[in-house]
């Protein structure tokens, strides 16, 4: 059986008609815009071309502006108009989310125009492009690390800058992200039962982020990890490994005497002492 469908204008709702009409208008404007841009691009009047590039830039049509600025680079290089052109071209790349190109252009701007009043801004934007490329916690954090480095360099290079407050806040955000990434790795080791690796990972967390408000939690996890590691060890290694738990407990007391986690740490300490005592009693019985 063959079915056929005949379009009937009456079936076209007002809402659908308006959507189609709007789409056609947008497409029409798109063709008109492209046609207008092509005329500008083909023009040999460089002043007109630059004026239109600036107009596209102001209207946030960065793709058009970028293409025109790029064509005008060799024309205005070495003139007093070149700095502004270079500045806007760099930002076109940034606004178009081509952060790799933008980073290189921000860096080059400072090298080409070291005495420009815009150099500080471009120095900051170079660091900021790495922050824009900082990925989700689960992914590689190379750009997050670079953000911290470049933002700190900016602060050191421009000690009186009004941007330093924001730079410091970004550094804090990046360090929080990196701390969370390391925490997830440590938690994974613990949950998988890799207790020695877990203990080392939590100890590294403490060392890498000494100012963290979770530092005592990380230390407790070191104690718990070594405790579980000792419990699962062969008999000949248990005493030595429960001694490690006790050592970590004493370090906990020294570091965090006011911690709310003290009682839980004491519990692992007490059980470890009891286990060591029982192990020694067993050794005496066997020797007898």
KOLDRENMI-558940 format. One record per residue: residue in one letter; x, y, z of N, C-alpha, C in turn. Coordinates in steps of 0.02 Angstrom, whole numbers. Layout:
sekol	n.c1	n.c2	n.c3	ca.c1	ca.c2	ca.c3	c.c1	c.c2	c.c3
A	X	Y	Z	X	Y	Z	X	Y	Z
...
! end
This chain:
sekol	n.c1	n.c2	n.c3	ca.c1	ca.c2	ca.c3	c.c1	c.c2	c.c3
X	42	-60	0	0	0	0	44	62	0
X	29	110	-43	69	171	-49	32	229	-17
X	66	264	26	36	322	59	64	385	26
X	24	434	18	47	498	-10	26	554	37
X	66	605	38	52	663	82	47	725	39
X	-6	760	45	-16	823	7	-14	880	57
X	33	926	46	39	984	90	-20	1030	80
X	-48	1050	134	-105	1096	132	-88	1158	172
X	-91	1216	143	-74	1278	179	-114	1286	243
X	-174	1258	244	-216	1266	303	-186	1229	363
X	-144	1177	347	-114	1138	400	-57	1177	434
X	-34	1230	402	21	1269	427	-3	1315	482
X	19	1303	543	-3	1344	599	31	1412	596
X	1	1459	630	30	1527	633	99	1525	663
X	108	1485	716	173	1481	749	227	1454	701
X	210	1401	664	257	1371	617	274	1421	561
X	221	1455	536	231	1505	483	279	1560	506
X	271	1583	567	314	1636	594	385	1612	601
X	394	1549	622	462	1522	630	497	1517	562
X	460	1494	512	490	1489	445	507	1558	417
X	462	1605	428	473	1673	404	535	1704	438
X	541	1693	503	598	1720	540	663	1689	515
X	661	1624	501	721	1590	476	742	1617	408
X	692	1628	365	707	1656	299	736	1726	303
X	710	1766	350	737	1834	360	809	1831	383
X	823	1785	431	892	1779	456	939	1758	400
X	917	1709	359	958	1686	303	970	1743	254
X	917	1782	242	922	1839	197	973	1890	222
X	969	1905	287	1017	1951	318	1088	1924	313
X	1094	1856	321	1160	1825	318	1191	1834	250
X	1150	1823	197	1175	1832	129	1194	1904	116
X	1153	1950	142	1166	2021	133	1231	2042	168
X	1240	2016	230	1300	2032	268	1362	2006	233
X	1358	1944	208	1416	1914	173	1431	1952	109
X	1378	1971	75	1387	2009	13	1421	2076	27
X	1398	2109	81	1428	2173	100	1500	2165	121
X	1516	2112	157	1584	2100	179	1629	2086	119
X	1604	2048	71	1645	2033	11	1664	2096	-26
X	1619	2144	-28	1634	2208	-61	1689	2245	-24
X	1684	2244	42	1735	2277	84	1802	2243	74
X	1801	2177	74	1863	2139	69	1899	2151	2
X	1861	2160	-51	1890	2171	-117	1913	2242	-128
X	1894	2287	-83	1912	2358	-91	1988	2368	-86
X	2012	2414	-125	2083	2433	-122	2094	2497	-82
X	2040	2522	-55	2043	2582	-12	2057	2558	59
X	2119	2561	80	2140	2532	144	2111	2570	203
X	2103	2635	197	2073	2674	250	2001	2653	262
X	1966	2642	206	1897	2619	210	1894	2550	241
X	1941	2508	221	1943	2439	245	1955	2438	321
X	2001	2481	344	2015	2485	415	1955	2512	454
X	1923	2562	425	1864	2591	457	1809	2538	464
X	1799	2497	413	1748	2444	415	1769	2389	464
X	1834	2374	467	1858	2323	515	1842	2346	586
X	1855	2410	600	1840	2437	667	1765	2435	680
X	1726	2447	628	1653	2447	635	1629	2376	650
X	1656	2327	614	1638	2257	627	1658	2238	699
X	1716	2262	720	1741	2247	787	1694	2276	840
X	1673	2338	830	1628	2370	878	1560	2336	881
X	1540	2308	824	1475	2273	821	1482	2199	838
X	1541	2180	862	1554	2111	885	1550	2059	829
X	1562	2082	768	1566	2035	712	1640	2018	702
X	1666	1981	750	1738	1972	756	1768	1931	698
X	1728	1887	668	1754	1847	613	1770	1892	553
X	1725	1938	538	1737	1985	483	1796	2032	500
X	1795	2059	561	1848	2105	582	1916	2070	580
X	1919	2009	604	1982	1972	605	2012	1966	535
X	1970	1948	487	1995	1938	419	2023	2003	389
X	1988	2058	402	2011	2122	376	2075	2145	409
X	2078	2139	475	2139	2158	511	2199	2119	486
X	2188	2054	475	2243	2012	452	2269	2035	384
X	2223	2054	340	2242	2079	274	2278	2146	278
X	2261	2185	329	2290	2252	336	2356	2254	375
X	2375	2197	404	2438	2194	442	2497	2222	403
X	2512	2195	344	2572	2220	308	2565	2293	285
X	2503	2316	278	2491	2384	254	2508	2436	309
X	2488	2421	370	2496	2470	424	2554	2456	472
X	2589	2401	460	2646	2385	503	2698	2441	500
X	2719	2463	559	2768	2517	563	2736	2586	566
X	2671	2591	560	2637	2656	564	2608	2665	634
X	2584	2726	648	2556	2739	714	2486	2709	722
X	2460	2678	669	2394	2644	673	2401	2570	689
X	2463	2546	685	2474	2474	690	2458	2447	760
X	2474	2485	812	2463	2461	880	2389	2446	893
X	2346	2492	873	2274	2482	884	2248	2424	843
X	2273	2418	781	2253	2362	738	2273	2296	769
X	2336	2293	793	2363	2232	825	2322	2213	887
X	2306	2264	926	2267	2254	988	2199	2223	973
X	2164	2251	925	2097	2226	909	2100	2158	875
X	2151	2147	835	2159	2083	802	2170	2028	854
X	2210	2042	904	2222	1993	958	2157	1977	994
X	2117	2028	1007	2054	2016	1043	2003	1981	999
X	2006	1991	933	1962	1953	888	1973	1878	898
X	2036	1858	900	2052	1788	910	2027	1763	978
X	2034	1806	1028	2010	1788	1094	1934	1780	1095
X	1898	1828	1067	1825	1825	1068	1798	1767	1024
X	1838	1747	975	1819	1689	933	1841	1623	965
X	1868	1629	1025	1888	1570	1065	1946	1531	1036
X	1986	1565	995	2048	1535	972	2102	1555	1022
X	2101	1522	1079	2143	1545	1135	2218	1533	1123
X	2235	1483	1084	2306	1472	1069	2335	1530	1029
X	2298	1551	978	2321	1608	937	2319	1672	979
X	2266	1680	1019	2260	1741	1060	2318	1746	1109
X	2336	1690	1141	2392	1690	1189	2456	1714	1155
X	2469	1688	1096	2529	1706	1059	2529	1780	1040
X	2470	1804	1021	2464	1875	1001	2470	1922	1060
X	2441	1904	1117	2448	1945	1177	2521	1949	1198
X	2554	1892	1194	2626	1889	1212	2666	1933	1163
X	2653	1925	1099	2690	1963	1048	2678	2038	1053
X	2616	2057	1072	2600	2128	1079	2647	2160	1130
X	2657	2127	1186	2700	2154	1239	2772	2160	1214
X	2793	2113	1172	2861	2115	1145	2869	2169	1092
X	2817	2179	1052	2821	2229	998	2809	2299	1024
X	2765	2305	1075	2748	2371	1103	2761	2371	1179
X	2823	2364	1200	2838	2358	1272	2820	2421	1312
X	2818	2478	1280	2803	2541	1315	2731	2563	1308
X	2690	2520	1278	2619	2538	1268	2582	2539	1334
X	2533	2584	1339	2491	2586	1399	2447	2524	1404
X	2443	2487	1349	2403	2426	1348	2443	2363	1366
X	2508	2370	1375	2550	2312	1387	2529	2273	1449
X	2511	2308	1502	2490	2274	1563	2428	2231	1550
X	2379	2261	1515	2318	2224	1499	2333	2162	1458
X	2377	2169	1409	2393	2113	1365	2432	2059	1402
X	2474	2080	1449	2511	2034	1491	2461	1992	1532
X	2411	2026	1558	2360	1992	1598	2319	1944	1554
X	2300	1968	1495	2259	1927	1451	2295	1864	1427
X	2361	1869	1421	2399	1809	1403	2388	1756	1456
X	2394	1775	1519	2383	1727	1574	2311	1703	1574
X	2265	1749	1559	2194	1732	1562	2173	1681	1508
X	2208	1681	1451	2192	1632	1399	2204	1561	1424
X	2254	1552	1467	2266	1486	1495	2210	1467	1543
X	2185	1516	1580	2129	1503	1625	2067	1481	1585
X	2056	1513	1527	2000	1495	1485	2006	1424	1457
X	2068	1400	1454	2080	1332	1428	2085	1280	1483
X	2077	1302	1545	2080	1255	1602	2020	1208	1598
X	2032	1143	1595	1977	1095	1582	1941	1073	1646
X	1896	1025	1638	1861	995	1694	1912	961	1740
X	1892	952	1803	1937	923	1854	1966	856	1832
X	1926	815	1798	1947	748	1781	2003	746	1728
X	2011	800	1691	2059	801	1635	2127	827	1656
X	2174	824	1609	2242	848	1621	2241	922	1639
X	2278	941	1690	2276	1009	1717	2338	1051	1699
X	2368	1035	1642	2428	1073	1621	2413	1148	1615
X	2357	1164	1583	2339	1235	1574	2321	1269	1640
X	2295	1230	1687	2280	1258	1754	2345	1276	1789
X	2395	1231	1783	2460	1244	1813	2493	1306	1781
X	2487	1311	1715	2515	1368	1679	2479	1433	1700
X	2414	1429	1711	2376	1488	1733	2405	1514	1798
X	2416	1469	1845	2444	1489	1910	2511	1523	1901
X	2554	1493	1860	2621	1520	1849	2619	1589	1817
X	2579	1596	1764	2577	1660	1728	2542	1714	1769
X	2490	1695	1806	2456	1745	1848	2503	1769	1904
X	2542	1724	1932	2588	1743	1984	2643	1788	1956
X	2666	1772	1896	2716	1813	1862	2688	1883	1849
X	2624	1886	1829	2592	1951	1817	2591	1992	1881
X	2572	1961	1937	2570	1996	2001	2638	2022	2021
X	2689	1980	2010	2758	2000	2028	2783	2056	1983
X	2763	2054	1919	2787	2103	1870	2750	2170	1877
X	2686	2166	1898	2644	2227	1904	2616	2231	1975
X	2659	2244	2024	2637	2243	2094	2582	2293	2111
X	2576	2346	2073	2524	2396	2088	2462	2391	2045
X	2456	2338	2007	2400	2333	1960	2333	2322	1994
X	2282	2354	1967	2214	2343	1992	2189	2274	1976
X	2223	2240	1929	2202	2173	1909	2228	2119	1956
X	2270	2137	2003	2301	2087	2046	2251	2051	2091
X	2199	2086	2111	2147	2053	2152	2115	1996	2113
X	2097	2011	2051	2066	1959	2009	2116	1903	1994
X	2179	1922	1983	2230	1872	1969	2238	1824	2028
X	2237	1852	2089	2242	1811	2150	2182	1765	2157
X	2123	1790	2141	2062	1749	2145	2065	1691	2095
X	2092	1705	2036	2098	1652	1985	2149	1599	2008
X	2204	1621	2038	2253	1574	2065	2220	1529	2116
X	2180	1558	2160	2145	1519	2211	2097	1468	2180
X	2061	1489	2129	2015	1443	2094	2053	1385	2062
X	2110	1401	2032	2150	1349	2000	2179	1300	2051
X	2202	1326	2106	2230	1283	2158	2175	1239	2188
X	2115	1266	2195	2059	1226	2220	2043	1169	2171
X	2045	1184	2107	2032	1133	2057	2085	1078	2058
X	2149	1099	2064	2202	1050	2066	2200	1008	2130
X	2181	1040	2185	2174	1004	2248	2119	951	2241
X	2064	970	2210	2008	924	2201	2028	865	2156
X	2068	879	2105	2091	825	2060	2134	775	2099
X	2180	801	2140	2223	757	2180	2181	718	2232
X	2131	751	2260	2088	719	2309	2050	660	2277
X	2025	670	2217	1988	617	2183	2034	557	2170
X	2097	570	2153	2144	516	2142	2157	477	2206
X	2166	514	2261	2179	483	2326	2118	441	2347
X	2058	469	2337	1997	433	2355	1990	369	2314
X	2008	373	2251	2004	314	2207	2051	259	2231
X	2112	277	2249	2159	227	2276	2129	193	2338
X	2101	233	2383	2073	206	2445	2013	160	2430
X	1969	182	2386	1909	143	2370	1925	78	2334
X	1981	78	2298	2002	17	2263	2043	-30	2308
X	2057	-7	2369	2095	-48	2415	2170	-45	2406
X	2193	6	2369	2266	16	2361	2289	62	2417
X	2294	35	2477	2300	77	2536	2368	112	2543
X	2421	79	2522	2486	113	2526	2488	172	2478
X	2464	162	2417	2461	216	2368	2415	272	2393
X	2361	253	2426	2314	302	2455	2348	344	2508
X	2386	312	2552	2421	348	2605	2470	399	2576
X	2506	378	2524	2555	422	2492	2519	480	2458
X	2463	465	2424	2426	517	2389	2398	569	2437
X	2371	547	2494	2344	595	2543	2401	636	2575
X	2458	604	2586	2516	640	2613	2539	694	2564
X	2539	677	2500	2557	727	2449	2508	784	2447
X	2443	769	2456	2392	821	2459	2408	871	2515
X	2427	845	2573	2445	889	2629	2504	933	2613
X	2554	903	2580	2615	940	2565	2604	991	2509
X	2563	972	2460	2552	1017	2403	2504	1074	2419
X	2459	1062	2468	2410	1113	2486	2409	1122	2563
X	2464	1148	2590	2471	1153	2663	2420	1200	2695
X	2393	1247	2656	2346	1295	2684	2273	1273	2676
X	2263	1213	2652	2194	1189	2641	2158	1181	2708
X	2093	1198	2707	2053	1190	2768	2034	1117	2779
X	2054	1073	2732	2041	1002	2739	2104	963	2757
X	2155	998	2776	2220	966	2789	2216	912	2842
X	2179	924	2896	2173	874	2949	2134	812	2925
X	2087	823	2878	2051	767	2849	2098	723	2808
X	2142	756	2771	2190	718	2731	2237	677	2776
X	2258	708	2831	2302	672	2877	2266	612	2908
X	2203	621	2925	2165	565	2952	2161	509	2900
X	2154	527	2838	2151	476	2785	2218	440	2777
X	2273	475	2791	2338	442	2791	2339	389	2845
X	2315	406	2905	2312	359	2961	2268	299	2943
X	2209	312	2917	2163	258	2898	2192	213	2844
X	2226	244	2796	2255	205	2741	2309	159	2767
X	2354	185	2809	2407	142	2837	2378	89	2883
X	2323	105	2918	2291	55	2961	2264	-3	2919
X	2227	13	2866	2200	-39	2823	2256	-79	2789
X	2309	-44	2771	2368	-77	2741	2398	-127	2790
X	2402	-108	2853	2429	-152	2905	2384	-213	2916
X	2319	-201	2919	2271	-256	2931	2277	-309	2877
X	2288	-289	2815	2290	-336	2759	2360	-366	2747
X	2408	-344	2787	2477	-367	2777	2487	-438	2803
X	2541	-470	2780	2560	-535	2807	2583	-526	2879
X	2581	-580	2918	2595	-576	2989	2662	-544	3004
X	2713	-560	2965	2781	-534	2978	2786	-458	2969
X	2739	-429	2932	2742	-358	2918	2693	-316	2960
X	2646	-349	2993	2593	-313	3029	2620	-266	3082
X	2664	-290	3125	2688	-248	3180	2721	-184	3154
X	2764	-193	3106	2799	-135	3076	2749	-85	3047
X	2696	-110	3017	2648	-65	2983	2599	-34	3032
X	2584	-68	3086	2543	-36	3138	2584	18	3174
X	2650	8	3178	2694	60	3205	2691	123	3162
X	2683	114	3097	2678	171	3052	2614	210	3067
X	2560	175	3083	2497	208	3101	2507	251	3163
X	2543	224	3212	2556	261	3275	2598	323	3261
X	2648	315	3218	2691	372	3199	2649	427	3167
X	2605	407	3121	2562	456	3087	2513	489	3136
X	2491	452	3186	2446	480	3237	2482	534	3276
X	2542	521	3298	2580	571	3336	2592	634	3294
X	2604	624	3230	2612	682	3186	2547	721	3180
X	2490	685	3179	2424	717	3177	2415	760	3239
X	2432	734	3298	2424	771	3361	2466	834	3361
X	2527	828	3335	2572	886	3333	2546	941	3286
X	2520	919	3229	2497	966	3178	2429	997	3194
X	2383	955	3220	2314	977	3227	2287	962	3298
X	2316	992	3348	2296	977	3417	2223	996	3432
X	2194	1042	3393	2125	1064	3404	2076	1033	3355
X	2098	985	3316	2055	956	3264	1994	920	3294
X	1938	927	3260	1877	893	3279	1881	818	3263
X	1932	799	3226	1941	729	3205	1987	691	3253
X	2006	723	3308	2054	693	3354	2030	626	3382
X	1967	621	3401	1941	559	3430	1946	501	3381
X	1931	515	3318	1934	462	3268	2007	440	3257
X	2052	488	3257	2123	472	3250	2146	430	3309
X	2123	448	3370	2141	411	3430	2117	338	3427
X	2060	328	3396	2033	260	3390	2080	215	3350
X	2106	241	3295	2153	201	3255	2219	191	3293
X	2238	242	3331	2298	237	3372	2291	182	3425
X	2234	182	3460	2222	133	3513	2218	62	3486
X	2182	53	3431	2176	-14	3401	2244	-39	3377
X	2284	7	3349	2351	-12	3325	2395	-33	3384
X	2392	4	3439	2430	-16	3498	2410	-85	3523
X	2345	-97	3525	2319	-163	3547	2343	-218	3500
X	2340	-205	3436	2361	-255	3387	2435	-271	3394
X	2476	-220	3406	2548	-231	3415	2560	-273	3477
X	2524	-256	3531	2530	-294	3593	2512	-368	3583
X	2457	-380	3547	2435	-449	3534	2485	-486	3490
X	2513	-451	3442	2563	-482	3398	2625	-503	3437
X	2646	-460	3483	2705	-475	3524	2691	-534	3571
X	2630	-536	3598	2612	-593	3641	2612	-658	3603
X	2589	-655	3541	2589	-715	3498	2661	-737	3484
X	2705	-689	3474	2775	-705	3461	2807	-737	3522
X	2789	-713	3581	2817	-742	3644	2792	-814	3652
X	2728	-826	3638	2700	-893	3644	2735	-942	3597
X	2745	-917	3535	2778	-960	3485	2850	-974	3505
X	2883	-925	3534	2953	-934	3556	2958	-982	3614
X	2907	-982	3657	2905	-1026	3716	2890	-1097	3693
! end
